[in-house]
Amino acid sequence: MNRYPLWKYVTIVVALVIATLYTLPNFFGEAPAVQVSAGKATVRLDAETVTRVEQALAAQNITAAAIQFDGQSVKARFESTDTQIQARDAIDRALNADPTDPTHVVALNLLPRTPAWLQSLSAQPMYLGLDLRGGVHFLLQVDMPGALERRAEVIASDLRTALRDKNIRHGGIRREGQTVVLRLRDVETEAAARRALEDQFPDLLLTESAPGAADRELTATLRPEAARRIQEQALKQNITTLHNRINELGVAEPVIQQQGLDRIVVQLPGVQDTAKAKDILGRTATLEVRLVDESPEGLSAERGNAPVPFGSERYLDRNGQPVIVKREVLLTGENLTDAQAGFDNQTQEAAVHLTLDGKGARIFRDVTRENVGKRMAILLFEKGKGEVVTAPVIRTEIGGGRVQISGRMTTVEANDTALLLRAGSLAAPMDIIEERTIGPSLGAENIQMGFNSVTWGFVVVVVFMCAYYMMFGVFSSLALAFNLMLLVAVLSMLQATLTLPGMAAMALALGMAIDANVLINERVREELRNGSAPQTAINAGYDHAWGTILDSNITSLLAGLALLAFGSGPVRGFAVVHCIGILTSMFSAVFFSRGLVNAWYGRQKKLKSVSIGTVWTQGQKTLAKD
């Protein structure tokens, strides 16, 4: 009746071992560290980078507790934050000879002191939020003039299309900063162009050249209200893009908000790979599709025998070879709907597969149809510098809106490029003007109070349960401890971020778990009061309490799921811990605690009494005990 089959005990033991292993890393703490990663796609980290880091530290008489290389980054761990900052400066000077063009990202970090044997099992501690452990704080400056210049580049391309549709001939269109200048043959053509553009581009302020001037020019500038609207939209788009990128990085409960007219504050609570976060946030990767200038002047400039012709620009490919491309931008990252890393079906090399929207698909189809046999360059702009990813020859018309880019990139580079493009292009370049690791926002005292609230709450509950329910109280207390350990283990396995609201949910989970045990114990007492035998009372008590426990936990779980679906920030963090805590409490309060009771009492065939505290029957009290 009260004996578990072997497989249930095995399940309990396995769950106990897993909970113990994945809870342990949370007790070893963290150490300040410096992390080095590649700042450019062409930079490779290897054993030589580790040697350079060691030499830079030795030159400043700085001793590292450990230096490790995981294939993608070099991490040096130190004993104090003062040493960490000194080491960061020394490594940055050694690896980045030109501060204006850094080749490596050197960032502050916190690394767990988890033993190697636990790390080999992928056992890592929970992340702690800004209110518990701190995190990384970035202040980003948005380049508003850059946003207007990008808009002017798009306007220049649209003006060419509009004049071509109206059959208005012009002598060339060029961009000068934030303005666009049209060269026209005569006054009549200038007037026709002005009428056409005023109808289609109401946001432009058109200025004609002075009367009697030899060259007729029409200057187009954005109206002040349109420029202000573009800047506001650029800031909002950048904030949205940062949200998408941070979501791709898996950072929980980030803080991204506007500060002033052109700055954005980003706080990443509990983030571990700060170098990766800094790299992703700081990169202004945008995609552009242009035609290669294959005129005699362009080919000569590509060989280095002549200057770059007017209307073209010079960029390098990933092999360092120059490519002369036309200034006119055919497509941008704004026409992308998706970007996924994959492999080339023919060469099996890493590649990025792009999906274009309807407008982009039509433009790409027309361009490839009209330029068969010519080269088309796909450029990736990062930190204001362009690089030719690939420049294939157009063999045939490409329709359907699916494009593939490749160019001797690694799988990691393909994933990073796809992430940046999928997350959305930035409407304006941004620079990180301030970076710091910040301490707990509520202070060390509040942190200690948060942990003490869970600890003392657990202790008080254990004392009460043991005093009131005696041996069954001990079983309940062990089940409660197992529930807490299992909850921490699950959060650690999920690499969740624990905040103060999460700790409040953890305390609530303890209350929910002990409530289930109280229901079970009282049901057992009721059966004993009705005259049932101890073994029968135990079995009936668990069976009858199960329905009530299930109903109460399901209602609480539904409330937690509602918070999870509609909440954000701290509310969402509370909901995650709350939902997981309900599931672990049901397992520990029913399955685990009954396993303990069955192991203790189930082996006794002629059980006369159980230790469950005072049982009141017919006006007298009877102490049921062994």
WOQUI-V966985 format. One record per pair of residues at least 12 apart in sequence whose ideal C-beta (glycine too) atoms are under 10 Angstrom apart, sorted by the first residue. I is the first residue (numbers start at 0). J is the second residue. Records with the same first field share a line. If there is no record, write none. Layout:
# WOQUI-V966985
I: J  J
This chain:
# WOQUI-V966985
0: 532  534  535  537  538  539  597  601
1: 533  534  535  537  538  541  593  596  597  598  599  600  601  602  603  606
2: 597  598  600  601  602
3: 590  593  594  596  597  598  601
7: 590  593  594  597
8: 594  597  598
10: 586  590  591  594
11: 481  586  587  590  591  593  594  595  598
12: 594
14: 481  484  485  488  583  586  587  590  591
15: 481  484  485  591
17: 120  122  484  485  488  489  492
18: 481  482  483  484  485  486  487  488  489  491  492  583  587
19: 481  484  485  488
20: 116  117  120  121  122  488  491  492
21: 117  120  121  122  123  124  125  484  485  487  488  489  490  491  492
22: 122  124  125  483  484  485  486  487  488  489  490  491  492
23: 113  114  117  120  122  124  484  487  488  491
24: 111  112  113  114  117  118  120  122  123  124  125  487  488  491
25: 111  113  122  123  124  125  127  487  488  490  491  497
26: 112  113  124
27: 111  112  113  114  117  124
28: 109  111  112  113  124
29: 76  108  109  110  111  112  113  124  127  132  271
30: 64  65  76  77  78  79  80  83  108  109  110  111  112
31: 64  75  76  77  78  79  80  81  82  83  84  86  87  107  108  109  110  436
32: 63  64  65  66  67  74  75  76  77  83  86  87  106  107  108  109  110  111  271  273
33: 52  56  61  63  66  73  74  75  76  77  82  83  84  85  86  87  88  89  90  91  105  106  107  108  110  273  274
34: 72  73  74  75  76  87  90  104  105  106  107  108  109  110  271  272  273  274  275  277
35: 48  49  51  52  66  68  72  73  74  75  87  90  91  93  94  103  104  105  106  108  274
36: 48  71  72  73  74  103  104  105  106  272  273  274  275  277  278
37: 71  72  102  103  104  274  278  411  412  415
38: 94  95  100  101  102  103  104  105  274  277  278  281  282  381  382
39: 100  101  102  103  104  278  282  381  382  384  386
40: 317  379  381  386  388  406  408  409  411  412  415  416
41: 102  315  317  318  319  386  412
42: 94  101  102  103  104
43: 409
44: 68  69  70  71  72  73  103
45: 68  70  73
46: 68  73
48: 68  72  73  94  103
49: 66  67  68  73  75
51: 73  90  93  94  103
52: 66  68  73  74  75  86  89  90  93  94  103  105
53: 66  73  75  90
54: 89  93
55: 75  86  88  89  90  91  92  93  94
56: 75  77  82  85  86  89  90  93
57: 89
58: 89  92  93
59: 82  85  86  88  89  90  92  93
60: 85  89
61: 75  77  82  83  85  86  88  89  90
62: 77  78  82  86
63: 75  76  77  78  82  83  86
64: 76  77  78  82  110  112
65: 77  110  112
67: 110
70: 411
71: 272  274  275  411
72: 103  104  106  108  272  274  275
73: 90  94  103  105  274
74: 108  110  272  274
75: 87  90  108  110
76: 108  109  110  111  112
77: 110
80: 107  109  436  438
83: 107  108  109  436
84: 107  436
86: 105  107
87: 105  106  107  108
88: 105
89: 105
90: 103  105
91: 103  104  105  106
92: 105
93: 105
100: 382  384
101: 281  382
103: 274
104: 273  274  275  276  277  278  281
105: 274  277
106: 135  272  273  274  275  276  277  278  434  436
107: 135  273  274  277  434  435  436
108: 135  270  271  272  273  274  275  276  436
109: 126  127  132  133  134  135  269  270  271  273  436
110: 271
111: 123  124  125  271
112: 124
121: 492  494
122: 488  491  492
123: 271  491  492  494
124: 271  487  490  491  494  497
125: 269  487  488  489  490  491  492  493  494  495  496  497  501
126: 249  250  251  252  267  268  269  270  271  490  491  493  494  495  496  497  498
127: 268  269  439  446  496  497  498  499  501
128: 251  252  266  267  268  269  439  440  495  496  497  498  499  500  501  502  569  572
129: 252  253  254  266  267  268  269  270  437  438  439  440  441  496  498  499
130: 252  268  439  440  441  442  445  446  449  497  498  499  500  501  502  569  572
131: 268  269  439  440  441  445  446  449  450  496  497  498  499  501  502
132: 268  269  436  437  438  439  446  496  497  498
133: 266  268  269  435  436  437  438  439  440
134: 250  252  253  254  266  267  268  269  270  271  273  276  436  437  438  439  440  496
135: 250  265  266  267  268  269  270  271  272  273  274  276  277  280  434  435  436  437
136: 254  264  265  266  267  268  433  434  435  436  437
137: 241  255  263  264  265  266  267  273  276  277  280  281  429  431  432  433  434  435
138: 258  262  263  264  265  430  431  432  433  434  435
139: 237  238  241  255  258  261  262  263  264  265  280  281  429  430  431  432  433  434
140: 259  261  262  263  428  429  430  431  432  433
141: 230  233  234  237  238  257  259  260  261  262  263  425  426  427  428  429  430
142: 233  261  283  383  425  427  428  429  430
143: 226  227  229  230  231  233  234  260  261  427  428
144: 176  177  230  427  428
145: 177  233  283  383  425  426  427  428  429
146: 177  226  229  230  231  232  233  234  236  237  261  425  426  427  428
147: 176  177  178  220  221  225  226  229  230  233  427
148: 174  176  177  178  427  428
149: 177  229  233  285  328  331  424  425  426  427  428
150: 177  202  221  225  226  229  230  232  233  426  427
151: 174  175  176  177  178  179  219  220  221
152: 174  177  179  287  326  327  328  331
153: 174  179  328  331  333
154: 172  174  177  178  179  196  200  202  203  219  220  221
155: 172  173  174  178  179  180  181  219  326  327  328
156: 172  174  179  326  327  328  329  331
157: 179  196  199  200
158: 172  179  181  192  195  196  199  200  203  217  219
159: 171  172  181  327
160: 199  362
161: 192  195  196  198  199  200
162: 181  183  188  191  192  195  196
164: 195  199
165: 191  192  194  195  196  198  199
166: 191  195
167: 181  183  188  189  191  192  194  195  196
168: 183  184  188  191  192
169: 181  182  183  184  188  189  192  215  217
170: 182  183  184  188  214  215  216
171: 183  216  309  310
172: 217  219  310  326  327
173: 216  309  310  326
174: 219  326
175: 218
176: 220
177: 220  221  226
178: 203  204  206  218  219  220  221
179: 200  203  205  217  218  219  220  221
180: 206  208  216  217  218  219  220
181: 193  196  205  215  216  217  218  219
182: 208  214  215  216  217
183: 207  208  214  215  216  217
184: 214  215
185: 215
186: 207  208  210  215
187: 215
188: 215  217
189: 205  207  208  215  216  217
190: 207  215  217
192: 205  207  215  217
193: 205  206  207  217  219
196: 217  219
200: 219  221  225
201: 222  225
202: 219  220  221  222  224  225  226  228  229
203: 217  218  219  220  221  222  225
204: 218  219  220  221  222  223  225  226
205: 217  218  219  220
206: 218  219  220
227: 260
229: 426  427
230: 260  261  426  427
231: 257  260
232: 426  427
233: 261  425  426  427  428  429
234: 257  259  260  261  262  263  426  427  429
235: 257  426
236: 333  423  424  425  426  427
237: 255  257  263  283  423  424  425  426  427  428  429
238: 255  256  257  263  265  426
239: 255  422  423  425  426
240: 255  280  283  419  422  423  424  425  426  429
241: 253  255  263  265  279  280  422  423  425  429
242: 255  265  422  423
243: 418  421  422  423
244: 265  276  279  280  282  284  418  419  421  422  423  425
245: 265  267  270  276  279  280  422
246: 422
247: 279  417  418  419  421  422
248: 267  270  272  275  276  279  280  418  422
249: 270  272  494  496
250: 265  266  267  268  269  270  271  272  276  496
251: 267  268  269  270  493  494  495  496  497  498  501  568  571  572  575
252: 266  267  268  269  495  496  498  500  501  567  568  569  570  571  572  575
253: 265  266  267  268  269  270  276  496  568
254: 266  267  268  568
255: 267  280
261: 427  429
262: 429  432  433
263: 280  429
264: 433
265: 277  280  429  431  434
266: 437  440
267: 280  496
268: 437  440  496  497  498  572
269: 494  495  496  497  498
270: 436  496
271: 494
273: 434  436
275: 415
277: 431  434
278: 381  415  419
279: 415  418  419  422
280: 429  431  434
281: 381  382  428  429  430  431  434
282: 379  380  381  382  415  418  419  425  428  429
283: 380  381  382  383  384  419  424  425  426  427  428  429  430
284: 332  379  380  381  382  415  416  418  419  420  422  424  425
285: 331  332  333  335  378  379  380  381  385  419  420  423  424  425  426  428
286: 330  331  332  333  334  335  338  351  353  377  378  379  380  388  402  404  416  419  420  424
287: 324  328  329  330  331  332  376  377  378  379  380  385  424
288: 324  328  329  330  331  332  334  353  355  359  362  363  366  375  376  377  378  402  404
289: 311  312  314  322  324  325  326  327  328  329  330  366  374  375  376  377  378  385  387  390
290: 311  324  325  327  329  366  369  370  373  374  375  376  390  393
291: 311  322  323  324  325  370  373  374  375  376  387  390  391  392
292: 307  308  310  311  312  313  322  323  324  325  326  373  374  376
293: 323  325  370  372  373  374
294: 308  310  311  323  325
295: 308
296: 308  309  311  323
297: 310  311  313  322  323  324  325
298: 323
299: 323
300: 313  321  323
301: 313  320  321  322  323  324
302: 321  323
303: 321
305: 323
307: 321  323  324
308: 323  325
309: 326
310: 325  326  327
311: 323  324  325  326  327
312: 324  325  326  378  385
313: 385
314: 376  378  380  384  385  386  387  390
315: 384  385  386  387
316: 376  378  386  387  388  389  390  406  407
317: 379  386  387  388  389  406  407  408  412
318: 387  406  407
320: 387  390
321: 387
322: 374  376  378  385  386  387  389  390
323: 376
324: 374  375  376  377  378  385  387  390
325: 376
328: 378
329: 359  362  363  365  366  370  375  376
330: 353  355  358  359  360  362  363  366  375  377  402
331: 359  380  424
332: 353  359  379  380  419  420  421  423  424  425
333: 356  358  359  423  424  426
334: 353  354  355  356  357  358  359  360  361  362  363  400  424
335: 353  354  355  356  359  402  420  421  423  424
336: 353  354  355  356  357  359  360  400  421
337: 352  353  354  355  356  401  417  420  421
338: 351  352  353  354  402  404  413  416  417  418  419  420  421  422  423
339: 351  352  353  354  413  414  417  418  420  421
340: 352  408  410  411  412  413  414  415  416  417  418  421
341: 403  405  410  413  414  417
342: 403  405  410  413
343: 403  404  405
344: 403
345: 405
346: 405
348: 405  406  407  408  409  410  413
349: 405  406  407  408  409  410  411  412  413  414  416
350: 389  403  404  405  406  408  410  413  416  417
351: 377  379  388  389  402  403  404  405  406  408  412  413  414  415  416  417  418  419  420  421
352: 401  402  403  404  405  413  417
353: 377  400  401  402  403  404  417  420  421
354: 399  400  401  402  421
355: 399  400  401  402
356: 400
357: 400
358: 400
359: 400  402
360: 397  398  399  400  401  402
361: 398  400
363: 375  396  397  398  399  400  401  402
364: 396  397  398  399  400
365: 396  398
366: 393  396  397
367: 393  394  395  396  397  398  402
368: 393  395  396  397  398
369: 393  396
370: 392  393  396
371: 392  393  394  395  396
372: 392  393  394  395
373: 392  393
374: 389  390  391  392  393
375: 389  390  391  392  393  397
376: 388  389  390  391
377: 389  390  391  402  403  404  405  406
378: 390
379: 404  406  416  419  420
380: 424  425  428
381: 416  419  428
382: 428  429  430
383: 428  430
386: 406
387: 406
388: 404  405  406  407  408  412  416
389: 403  404  405  406  407  408
390: 406
391: 403  404  405  406
404: 416  417  420
439: 499
440: 499
441: 499
445: 499
446: 499  502
448: 499
449: 497  498  499  501  502  503  505  506
450: 502
452: 499  502  503  505  506
453: 483  502  503  505  506  508  509
454: 483
456: 505  506  507  509  510  513
457: 476  479  480  483  505  506  509  513
458: 476
460: 472  475  476  479  509  510  512  513  516
461: 473  475  476  477  479  480  513
462: 476
463: 476  513
464: 476  478  479  513  516  517  520  612
465: 612
466: 612
467: 517  520  611  612  613
468: 516  517  519  520  521  523  524  610  611  612  613
469: 520  609  610  611  612  613  622  623  624  625
470: 595  596  599  600  609  610  611  612  623  624  625
471: 516  519  520  523  524  537  540  592  595  596  599  600  609  610  611  612  623
472: 513  516  517  520  610  611  612
473: 595  599  610
474: 516  519  520  591  592  593  594  595  596  598  599  600  610  611
475: 512  513  515  516  517  519  520  587  588  592  595  596
476: 513  516  592
477: 587  591  592  595
478: 512  513  515  516  519  584  586  587  588  589  590  591  592  593  594  595  596
479: 508  509  510  512  513  515  516  584  587  588  591  592
480: 509  512  587
481: 512  583  586  587  588  591  592  595
482: 508  509  511  512  513  515  516  580  583  584  585  586  587  588  591  592
483: 505  506  508  509  512  580  583  584  587
484: 583  587
485: 579  580  582  583  584  586  587  591
486: 504  505  508  509  512  576  579  580  581  582  583  584  587
487: 505  583
488: 583
489: 576  579  580  582  583
490: 505  575  576  579  580  583
493: 575  579
495: 572  575  576  579
496: 572  575
497: 572  575  576
498: 568  569  571  572  573  576
499: 569  572  573
500: 568  569  570  571  572  573  574  575  576  577
501: 569  571  572  573  574  575  576  577  579  580
502: 572  573  576
503: 569  572  573  576  577
504: 559  562  572  573  574  575  576  577  578  579  580  581
505: 573  576  577  579  580
506: 576  580
507: 555  559  573  576  577  580  581  584
508: 555  576  577  578  579  580  581  582  583  584
509: 580  584
510: 580  584
511: 548  551  552  555  556  577  580  581  583  584  585  588
512: 552  580  581  583  584  585  586  587  588  592
513: 584  588
514: 547  548  551  552  555  584  588
515: 544  545  547  548  549  551  552  584  585  587  588  589  592
516: 544  548  584  587  588  589  592
517: 544  588
518: 540  541  543  544  545  547  548  551  588  589
519: 537  540  541  542  543  544  545  547  548  588  589  592  593  596
520: 540  544  592  611  612
521: 540  544  611
522: 536  537  539  540  541  542  543  544  545  547  548
523: 536  537  538  539  540  541  543  544  596  609  611  614  623
524: 536  540  609  611  612  613  614  615  616  623
525: 539  540  543  544  614
526: 538  539  540  542  543  614
527: 539  540  608  609  611  614  616  621  623
528: 614  615  616  617  621  623
529: 616
530: 616
532: 605  606  607
533: 600  603  605  606  607  608  609  611  623  625
534: 600  601  603  604  605  606  609
535: 606
536: 606  609  611  614  623
537: 593  596  597  600  601  606  609  611
538: 593  596  597  601
540: 593  596  611
541: 589  592  593  596  597
544: 588  589
545: 585  589  593
548: 584  585  588  589
549: 585  589
551: 581  585
552: 581  582  584  585  588  589
553: 581  585
554: 581
555: 577  578  580  581  584
556: 577  578  580  581  582  585
557: 578
558: 574  577  578  581
559: 573  574  575  576  577  578  579  580  581  582
560: 574  577  578  581
561: 574
562: 574  575  577  578
563: 575  577  578
596: 609
599: 625
600: 625
603: 625
606: 625
607: 623  624  625
608: 621  622  623  624  625
609: 623  624  625
610: 622  623  624  625
611: 623  624
612: 624
